[in-house]
Amino acid sequence: MNISIQDLYSSSFISYQSQLESPKWQEKRNEILRRDNNRCVMCGREKSKSMKFNDQFYNFGIDHSYPDITPEDIISSKLSIAELKSLIHTKEIGFRTINHELSVIAGTSTNGVLGVMNSNAISVSKTENASEKVEVNLVRHKSGMLFFLVNLKGADLTTIKAPIVYLTETPLFLNVHHKHYIIQHKAWEYDDEDLVTLCNECHAKVHKAIGAPVYSDENGFVKEIPLTPCLRCGGTGYFPEYKHVEHGICFRCKGARFENLIQYKDNTPKEDLPF
């Protein structure tokens, strides 16, 4: 079976970028994200939300790889916001809603100590003198990390259940990973079991460790093509999170998507292709 250069470039940068921005792919992508509960199936993290705080950007989200905070994790001693700041040696603590559906508000100090706000305190969090209406408990969690939990003063903590949050230096995105590529298929023309939700960090690890095989399917005859996805973009040809910079095109492969095709142009003779 002969594979033409036209077949290989049918999913080149421009067309593949258009595929990933199309309503059909967005619909398919959202279906997979919902199936996987909007979290990376490898590390359990949801996508991060960014907050500018004290002239720095903080990126944090919910980490489902650890169990939620329960009453057994809570240290009984109660602190005021001022006492917490003194204890952890910080001048400020900033808060940000990181999951509107679950009403999860996370907080961080200027020196990176993380915490969450209990749902019972959310109603007063934006009122006047809010810091006087809440109190703080420290949490010794099963992950080994020390968190703080902001509660409404006098709240019953025997039924508390709050998620663990994470903090990263760079934003965490969710990608829908193709376990393999078929040259003739558009991005959304794959079975659900061939697609999986990964964060951008785990996505990069998967492509580096095992890659994604590439196939050609002509008249029901499937043959693997010896192509290696770009080592930088993993075979997507561009980075959607950086589409404000030259439309997000991968600077390594320039949209060719595969290492083998980086040096080849549209008019490359078939006999000069590396397969």
N, C-alpha and C positions, 0 to 999 in steps of 0.2 A: 504494500500500500504506500503510495507516494503522498507526502504532506507538502503542499505548496506554501510558498512564503505568504501568499494571500490568506491561507488558513491560519497561519501562525500570527499574523498581524491583525486578524479580525477582532482581537481583544487587546489591541495596542492601547497606549496611554489615553488618547482622546476618547476612543469608543468605550474603553473600560471605565474611565472616569465618568462618562455619561451614564453608563450602566449603573454605577454605584450611586449616582444622584437621581436616578429615575424613580418614579412612583412605584413601579413594580418591585424594584429591589428594596425600597424603603418599607413596602408592605411585608415582603418576605423577611427582611431584617427584623422588623418589629415583632413578627410572629415568633422568631427564634429567641429574641430577647425575652419575650413574655414566657415562653416555654421554660427558659432557663432562669426565670425569676429575676431578670435584670441584674445578674451577677456573673462574674467569671466562674466557670465550672471547675477551674483548677485551684485558684487561690481563695475563692469565696467573696471577693471584694466587689462592691458596687462601684460605679463610676464616681469620681471625686467631684466635689464642688469647691470652687476657689473663693477665698476671702482675702481682701487686702486689709491688713491689720498692722498697725504700728510700722507703716511704710514697707511691709513685707507681704508677699503672697503666700498663703497657706492653702494646701490642697488636702481635703479630708473627706472621708465617706464611711459607710458602714462596712464592717468586716464580719462576714457570716461564717468565717472559718472557725471562730470561737463561739462558745455558747453565750447567750445573753447574761447580763448582770442579774443576779438573784439576791434575795435577802441575805443568804449565807456569805456573800462576797462583801457585804457592806460593813465597814468599821463604824461602830455605834457612836463614837464621838462626833458631835455636831460643831460646825464652824460657820462663822459669818463669811461673807465674800471678802471682807477686809482681812480676816484671820487667815483665809486660804491664801491670799496674795502674799501675806507675810511668811507663811509656812513654806511656800514653794519659790519664794524669792522672785516675785514678778510684780510689776507695777500695773499691768493691765491683763484682762481676760476678755477675749472676743468670742462672740457666738454667731452661728450661721445655721440656717435650716438646710439640712442635707438630704432630707427625704420628706417631701410634702405629703405624700400619700400616707406615710406612717407617722407624720408629725414628729420627726426626729430633729432635734436641735443639738448640734455639737459645739463644743467650746475648746479653745486652746489658749494657753498663756503665752506671753512673749518668748518664753524659754522652752516651749514645746510640750508642756504638760497637758494631756488631753482629758476631756470630760464630756458628759452628756447632761442634758436638762430633762428631768422627769416630766412626763406629760402634765402632771398636776401643777407644775410651775410655769408652763407656757402661757397661761392666761394672764399672768401678772408680769411677764417678762418685759413687756413694753409699756407698762404703766409707770406713773411717777413714783420715784423712790422704790423701784423694783427690788434693789439690793437689800432693802430692809424687810421685804416680804418673803424672802427665801433664805434657806440655809443649805449648807454643803456637808456631804458625807464623803469621806475617802473610800475608795473601793479597792480591795486587794483581789484582783481577778485571777482566774485560772490560767490566763495567758502569762502570768508573772509580772504584768505591768500594773502600775499604780494609776488609777483614774480618779476623777472627782465626779460626784453626782449632785446636781443642783435640784433641790426639792422645795415645795411650798412649806413654809414653817408649820411644824406640827403634823405633817402628813404621815399617814400610815405606810410604813415601808415593808410590811410583811408580805405584800403582794407585788412588790416592785419587779418589773421585768424591762430592762433597757438594753439596747444593743451596744456592742463594742465598736469603737470607731478607730480609724487609722489615719495617719498623717504622712504625706509624701512631699518630697521637694518639687516634683514635677507632676502635672495633671495626669490622672489615670482615666483612660477612655475604655469603652467597651467596643470590641470588634466582633463581627460574626465571621468566624474562620471557616474557609473551605478546606475540608480534609483532603481533597484532591481537586485538580482542575481537569476539565474536558474542553479542549480547544473550541469545539463547535457549540458549546453551551454558553448562554449568557449567565450573568451572575446569579440570577434568580431561578435558573432552570436546573436546580439540584433538589434531590430529595432532602427532607428535613434531617434525616439521620446523617447526611453528609455535611451538615452545618452545625457549628457549636459556638457558644459565646465565650470569648476570652478577653481579658484585659490586654491593653497594648504591651504590657511587660511580659505576660505569659505567652502572648501571641508571638513575640519575638523569640522567646525561648523555644517554643515548639518548632518554629521554622529553622532555628539554628540547630536543634537537636535531631529532628526527623524530617523536616521539610514538608513538601506537599507534592506527591507524584502528579505528573501531567500525562493526560491520555488524549488520543484522537479516537473518535467514534464515527466510522463511516459505514452506513448500511448495517448497523448492529454489530460490526466487528470492532472491538476495542483493543487498542494497542498503546502500550506505554511509550512515551516520547522521552528521550534522555535530556530533559531540560531541567535546569536548576533555578528555582526562584531567586530573584535578586536578594543578595545577602543583606541589603539595607531595608528594603520595603517589604520583603517576604513574598513578592510576586503581585502586589496590588498595583504597582506603578506610580502610586502617589500616596500622600498622607492626608486624609481628610481633615485632621486637626490643624494642618498647616496650609489649608487651601487659600489663605490670604497672601501667601508668598508664592508667586508664580503658579497659582492654582494647585499648590501642594505637590507638584511633580517631584518624584524621587530624583535627587541630583546624581545618584550613582548610575541608575539604568536609563534615566531620561524617558521613562515611560515604557521601555521595552519589556519590563516585568521579569525577564529571565536573564541570568548571567550569560548564557550562550549566545544571546541575541544582542548584547550591548554593543558589540562592534559591527553589527550588520545593519544595512540600510534597506529600504523598501525595494531597491532595484538589484539586490544581491542575487546573482544567478543561483538557481536551485542546487547546482552541483557544488557550490561553494558553502552551502549550509552545513553545520556541524553534526549532521545525522544522516 
